[in-house]
Structures are given as C-alpha cells and as structure tokens.
Amino acid sequence: MTSKRVGFVGLGLMGAPMAANVAKAGWVVTAWNRSDAVFEGLAGIGRVGTVAGLRDEPIIIFMLPDLPFIEAAAEGLFDAWRSEPPQPGTAVVIMSSVSPTDVRQFGERVHQASDGNAVVIDAPVSGGTTGAESGSLAIMAGASKADFERLLPLFETMGTTVRRMGPLGSGSLAKACNQLIVGTTTAALAEAAELAERSGMDVAALYEVLAGGLAGSRVLDVVGPRLAAKDYAPTGPAKFMHKDLAFVVQSAEAVGSPVPMASAAIQLYGELKRQGLGDQDLAVVRQAIANLSLSTADN
C-alpha cells in the first residue's frame, strides 16, 4: 500500500483490539463507533462523528455484527460518495461474519454508490478475542488476487494465518465452514460434559484425556476450560453462532449440498436463544443442553 491510512467502523470486543494492532503497526487509524467510551482506552486512534467522515480513507474496515448493521451504517457514506466519488481503488473490507450471498449483493451496491471506484473485499476472521488481542487471527479473504496482495500488509497486522479463498463471497463461505465446525464441536463437547458429570465423572479430567487423543482439537483447548468451569462470561455472544449457521444452510441450499450437522446445530442454537442465553459466551450451549434435559425430565 502506498498510503498506510485506514478507517475502522465498529470497535466492539473484536474490533477494538484489531484496530489497536493496526495502529501499533504504524498505520494511521481513524474510527467510528456508536459509543465514544471505547476511545478512552485506545491510544493513537482518531475518531469521526459519522461513518461518512471516513469517505476519503483509502481503506474502510467494517466490524459490525451483521450485514444489515453494516448497510445501515454505510448509508451516509454512500450518500457522500454519490455526491463526490471516492478515489479509484478505495477498498471496503467486511471483516464481520456475513452471508456469502448477501455480501456479493453489497458489493454491487458499493460499486454503484462509488461510481465504480470502490471495491468490496470480505475478510472475516477466526480466533476470538484472544486472537484479536494478540494479532494472531486467521483471516479468510474473498477478493481478486490484486486486491488481496495490496491489502495483505494490513491483514498481517491483525492475523498470522491470512489466505485468499477466491473471489468476493469466498471469505464468508470459508468462515461459515469454520463456524459449522466450531459450533458443532462445541455442542458435542457440551453434551459430553453433561453426560460425564451426571455419571459422576470429573469433566476437566475427561477433557484432559480427550485432548491427548483423536478427540483433541483447538476448540477443546480454547472452549473446553469454559465448558468445564461453566464459565459463560462472553468472549463473543453465543447468538452469533445461530446467525452463522444460517449462512451455512443458505450456502448449502444454493449448491445442493447436504448439511445434516449444520441443520441439527442451528436448531440447538435457536433453542439457546429461545432460552434467553444468546448474550452469554458460546460455552453456554452446555447450559442450553442441561435445560433441555430438565425440560425432558419434567415432561
């Protein structure tokens, strides 16, 4: 990149440490967030009062919960661009987990609003708040080869595993596959924990021995301790897993691919939301399963 300037929209649990790492790497970061309090703990990051205030940034990253939030936030930006188009090559980078189909449609909106001068890249991340804080995220990008190469130095300030997965939408599909594995694995570990504990077994001991065998996984390493301790303090709201699994099902229907595990998991995480647990950590799926068994016993 000839200019190390970037706009950042959304400084939540993931966005704030990501933006901080970009700034630490020497980039000039200007951000917008719905609330101002977060800026007090972020050194070296400028702020704007509206997303439209980022209209002249060569790169604008969005890290909001879902594409409808991004579309709403970007309306003022689009209006500004319709009045005066941005510089050619402006990049709008969607690093949230969004629909692979809908992000391609969003790319068309950006193309039209910018008079063809801006391009959308989807580059969702995996690694949770720990990865965001340490700059060790996995970043899955959907972009042309040229756009990916010019954005690679920026991505490397936030992640250690950065891959181009294909054209626009491919990054979001890769993230959907990631969430299919994380969501179903976490649910399986939660079921195992409930079964073990109700049978008189120590869950932490079970997980320790599982970690040494074929059942060992990164999910077990990261989420396992929270499942064993029933620690549901949010590192990321569990309700987002339901949203992400919907993207798996949507993408599977588009190509006729069977996804029985995703279909079962989306029902479970839907039940988790119905139980009012969606704002707690992903590990709270264990409580959702426990509540299900209590309901079964009551019946």
N, C-alpha and C positions, 0 to 999 in steps of 0.2 A: 504494500500500500504506500502511495506517495504521501498521504496525509493520515497521521495517526490520531484521528478525531472520530468519536463515536457518540451517538445519542443512545440513551437507555430508558426504556419505558417499563416500569414495574420493579420496585425494589422490595420484594417480599422475602420470604425465607430463603429462596434460591437466588432471586435477582440481586439482592444487596451484596452478598459475598462475591457473586460473579462480577458485578460492576467494580467492586473493590479490587479484585485481582487484575482486571483490565487496567485500572488506574495505576496500580502498583507496577505494572509492566511498562509504564511510561506513556500510555495513551491519555489524551485529553477527553475526559468523560463528562458529558452533560446529561442530566437525567430529569425525568418527570416521574412523580409518584403521587398517588391520590392524597396521602397524608405526608406532612412535612417532617414529622418527628424522626423518621429514619435517617434523615440527612445529618442529624446531630452526631451520629456515630460513624459517619463515613467521611474520612478525610480525603481531600483532593478531588471531590466530585461536585461539579457545578449543578445548578438546578434551573429549570424553566417553569413558568407558571402554567403553561399549556403544552400539550403534545405538539401543537402547531409551531411552537417555539423551536422545535428541532428540525424545521423544514430544510435548513441549509446543511445539515450534517451529512457527510458522505455515506455514513452507515447509521442505521437506526435499528436497534435491537428491541424486540418486544418480548417481555417475560411476564405475561398475564395468564390467568387461569385457563382461558379457552379462547377460541377464535371469535365468538361473539363479543367478548370483552375487548379484544384487540380491534375489531371492526368499529366498535363504539368509540374507543379512544382515538382511533385514527381519522375520524370524520373531519375534525378541524384541520388536520394535516392535509387531507385530500383537498379540502376547500382552498387551502393556501397554494397547493400545487396547481390547482385548476386556474388560479389567478396568475401564477408565475411558475412554470415548470421547474423542477429541480435540475441540478447538473446531470448530464448523461452519466450513467454508471452508478447512480445512487442505489444503495443496497438496503432493502428492508429484510431484516433477519428475524424469523419467527423461531424462538428457542423454547417456546411452550410446547406441551403435548397437544396437538390438534388433529383434526380429521385429515387424512391424506387427500381425500376427495375435495373437501372444502378449501384446503389451503391452495389448491390449484385454481379454484374459482377466485379466491382472494388475490392471487397473482394477476389475474385478468383485471380486477378492479384497480389494483395499483398501477398496472400498465396504462389503463385508460386515464386515471386521475393525474398521472405524471406526464402525459403526452408521450409515453413510451420511454421516458428517461430513467425510470426506476424499475428494479427487478426484485422479485421476492425469492429468498432462499429459506427453506425450512431446515432448521438445525437443532432439533430437540436434544435434550441431554438426559443422561442417566448417571446416578451416583449419589443422589440425595444431598442433603445439606452438608454432610461430611465432605463429599466430593466437591461441592460448590465452594466450601471454605478453603480446602486445600489446593484447589485448582487442578484436581485430578479427575474431572468429569469425563465420561465418554460422550462424544458429540457425533451425531449421525446426520449428515448433511444431504439435502436434496438440492442440487444446483448443477449448472453447466460446469465443465472442467475449468474453464477460465475463471468463472466467478468463485469457485471453490479455492483455486490457487491464490487468488488475490485476497481472500478472506482468511486463509489458513493462519497467517501470523496472529490475527485477532483470536481465532478459535484456540490457538495454542496458549494463550494467556489464561484460558479457563479450563482446558482439558488436556489430558495426556494421551487419550485414545481418540483420534479425530479421523473420520473416514467419510469419503464421498460415497453415497449409496446409489446414486443415479440422479435423474432429473427431479425437478420440483415435485414434492409429494413423497419421494422415496425415503427421506429422512423421517417423516412422520410415520410411514409404514414400518420402518425399522424400529421406531420407538414403540409402536403398537405391538410388534412381536416381542420386544423387550418386556412390555407390561403384561403380556399374556403369560410369559414365563415367571415373572416376579409375582404376579397376582395369584396364579395357581399354586406356585411353590409355597408362598406364604400361607395360603389356605391349607395346603396339605400339612405343613409344619404345625399349624394351629390345631388341626384335627388330631395329629399325633400327640401333641401336648395334652389335649383334653383327655384322650384315651389313656395315656400313660398316667396322668395324675389321678384320674378316677380309679385306676387299677392299683394305686399305691406306689407308683414309681416316681422317682425324682426326675423332673423334666430336664433340669440342667445336666444331669448325668446322662440322660438319654441323648441329648443334643451333642454332648461331648463325644460319645462313642459313634454317633452318626457322622460327625464331622471327619472322623478318621477312616470312613468307608466310602462306598459309592454314593451314598446319600449326601455327602459333603458338598457344599455349594457356597457361593458368595452370599446368596440370600440367607442361608443358615448362619453364616458368620456375622452378618450385619443385623438381621432382624431377629435371629434366634434369641439373643440375650433379652431383648424386649418382650418377646413372647413368653419366655421362661419366667421373667420377673413380673409379668402382667403390667408392664410399663407402657402406657398408652399416651404419654405426653407427645404432642405432634411434632414430628420432624417433617411431615408432609401429610395433609389431610387424607384420610382413607377414602373419602368420597370421590377423589380424583381417579381412583382405580376403576370405579364403576364407569366413569366417563371414558377412560382409556380403553376399557374392554369393549365398549360400544363401538369404538373405532375399529377394533379387531373384527367384530361381527360385520360392520358395514363394509370393510375392505374385503372380507371373505365372500360376502354375498355378491360383490361386484365381479369376482372372478370364479365363483362357483366352488370355492374351497371349503371343505367341511372343517368346522372348528368346535368339536364337542366339548373340549375342556373350557374354551372361552365361553361357550353357551352356559355351561354349568356355573362357571365363576361369576358371570355377570348377574345371575340370579342371586348368588350368595352375597355379593357386594351390594346389590339392590336391597336385599333384606337388611344388611348392615345399616344402610341409610334409613330404611323404614324404622329401625330401632333407635334412631337418633344418635348414632355413633359416628357419623360421617366426618365430623370435625376433628376426631382424635386420630392418632397415628395408625398407619396401615396394620400394625400388630393387633389392633383392636378387633380384627377379624376373629381372633380367638374368643373374645367376649361375645361376639355375634353368634358364633357356633355354640358356645355354652348356653346362651339364651335360647337358641333353637332347641337344644336338648331339654331345657327346663320346660319349654312350651309343650314338647312332645310328652314329657312325663306328666304334665298337668292334664293332658288330653287322655 
